Amino acid sequence: MQKIVKYVLLDILRNKIVLAYTVLLLVISYSAFSLQDNPSKGILSLLNLILIIVPIVSIIFSTIYVYNLSEFIELLLSQPLKRVTIWMSIFIGLAISMSLAFFLGCGIPALIFSPNGIGFLIVTMGLLITIIFVSLALFASVLTRDKAKGIGISILLWFYFAIIFDGLVLFLLFQFMDYSMEKPLIFLSFLNPIDLARIMILLKLDISALMGATGAVFHDFFGQRVGLVASLTIMTAWAFLPLWWSVRHFNRKDL
């Protein structure tokens, strides 16, 4: 398993796209903090970067990489290796390399300019978002052998979590505007890791007052230790459930 992880890790770290991704994150992160007189404003500028660019790069690059690795996977399957070992090795290699790219490009500037709780939180959420969308990429790539369809599924997954989900929530709020929807929104936020990360970061920046009654409810729940533990638990579940599904599908797949 270690040899497969090492091969995948070194192969990805030499990839020019990953290097360009790291440099791009570093330039944007440094610019966001340098152009602002307050580190909190720089964190807000990085928020869209983490919630939009990081997920789409993670899921699309990982999906393409898995398809390009198909011949290598078939070679490994001819060896006396368990399928779970092969698939988990690919996931670990992808997760470590993409997380390292995010940490070098965005995490280090965030910790340098904001060496406090919010800096550590945004790095933690960024790493979790990266791992989650790598996991979703493996799930998408194992569903079909067609590379175009796999990439299309990955894009649809990102589009759903980044855009469509918020539209559905707004539709529900509009339909049930005569009822109190603050508490159901807490449950709905657990269904989208991007929204959950956004809420955690905004509450840490003390912007919940701008969110009205909903912000107060979020602050009462997510601001407590129980809410923080629940959020991290849900984010961890989002990282490993798609991976578990992909492992089950890969074990049964006829290659």
C-alpha positions, -999 to 999 in steps of 0.1 A, spaced: 0 0 0 28 24 9 45 19 -25 12 27 -44 6 58 -22 42 69 -28 39 64 -66 6 84 -68 19 111 -45 51 117 -64 34 115 -98 8 141 -88 34 164 -71 53 165 -104 22 174 -123 23 209 -138 -14 215 -132 -10 209 -94 21 232 -93 1 259 -112 -28 254 -88 -5 258 -58 11 290 -72 -23 304 -81 -36 299 -46 -5 314 -32 -7 345 -54 -44 351 -47 -40 344 -9 -11 368 -6 -28 395 -26 -60 391 -5 -42 398 27 -17 424 13 -45 446 -2 -65 446 31 -57 465 63 -76 440 84 -69 402 84 -106 395 87 -113 412 54 -86 390 38 -103 359 53 -135 370 37 -118 374 4 -104 339 7 -138 325 16 -150 324 -20 -117 310 -31 -121 281 -7 -158 275 -14 -157 277 -52 -122 272 -67 -109 246 -43 -138 222 -47 -140 223 -85 -102 219 -90 -101 190 -64 -130 171 -79 -122 176 -116 -84 170 -113 -90 139 -92 -116 125 -116 -93 130 -147 -64 115 -128 -82 84 -118 -93 78 -155 -58 84 -167 -46 58 -141 -69 31 -155 -42 10 -171 -21 12 -140 -51 1 -119 -57 -29 -142 -20 -38 -138 -23 -37 -101 -54 -58 -102 -34 -85 -119 -12 -87 -88 -21 -104 -55 -35 -72 -40 -69 -65 -25 -91 -41 -44 -97 -21 -12 -60 -16 -8 -55 -3 -44 -85 21 -42 -76 34 -7 -40 39 -18 -51 61 -48 -74 81 -25 -47 87 1 -22 98 -25 -47 121 -41 -59 135 -8 -24 142 5 -12 158 -27 -42 181 -31 -43 189 6 -6 198 4 -12 220 -26 -40 238 -7 -19 242 25 12 256 7 -9 279 -15 -36 291 9 -30 277 44 5 291 51 -5 327 41 -37 324 62 -17 313 92 10 340 87 -14 369 84 -41 355 108 -23 333 134 -54 329 155 -86 308 157 -101 320 125 -68 313 106 -67 277 119 -105 273 111 -102 284 75 -72 261 70 -91 232 86 -122 238 65 -102 241 33 -85 208 40 -118 191 47 -134 205 16 -104 193 -5 -106 158 10 -144 157 6 -143 166 -31 -115 141 -38 -137 115 -22 -166 126 -44 -143 124 -75 -135 88 -68 -172 81 -64 -180 97 -97 -151 80 -116 -161 45 -104 -197 49 -116 -189 47 -153 -160 37 -175 -167 66 -199 -143 94 -191 -166 121 -205 -195 109 -184 -174 107 -153 -161 142 -157 -197 153 -163 -209 137 -131 -181 154 -112 -191 188 -126 -227 182 -118 -218 173 -82 -198 205 -78 -226 225 -95 -252 210 -71 -232 217 -39 -220 251 -50 -251 266 -66 -282 244 -69 -284 235 -33 -286 271 -22 -313 277 -48 -334 248 -34 -330 261 1 -342 296 -9 -371 279 -27 -381 261 5 -378 292 26 -400 311 1 -426 283 2 -427 281 40 -420 318 47 -450 318 71 -433 293 94 -402 294 116 -375 278 95 -344 287 115 -340 253 132 -347 233 101 -320 253 84 -295 239 108 -304 204 96 -303 215 59 -268 230 64 -256 195 73 -266 183 38 -240 205 21 -203 206 32 -197 239 14 -226 257 32 -215 241 65 -179 255 60 -193 289 51 -214 291 82 -186 281 105 -162 307 91 -188 335 90 -198 328 126 -161 328 137 -158 363 121 -188 375 143 -209 384 112 -239 364 125 -256 397 136 -260 406 99 -279 373 93 -308 383 115 -328 357 135 -313 329 115 -278 341 124 -287 341 161 -300 305 159 -268 295 141 -247 312 166 -265 296 195 -259 261 180 -226 263 160 -210 287 185 -212 261 212 -187 232 217 -214 207 208 -221 225 175 -185 226 166 -180 189 173 -212 181 153 -200 202 124 -166 185 123 -182 151 126 -206 158 97 -177 171 76 -157 140 83 -187 118 74 -190 138 41 -153 128 34 -156 91 40 -192 82 30 -186 88 -8 -153 69 -4 -170 40 13 -196 39 -15 -169 40 -42 -150 12 -25 -181 -10 -25 -187 -2 -61 -151 -8 -71 -151 -42 -54 -180 -53 -75 -170 -37 -107 -160 -58 -137 -128 -43 -152 
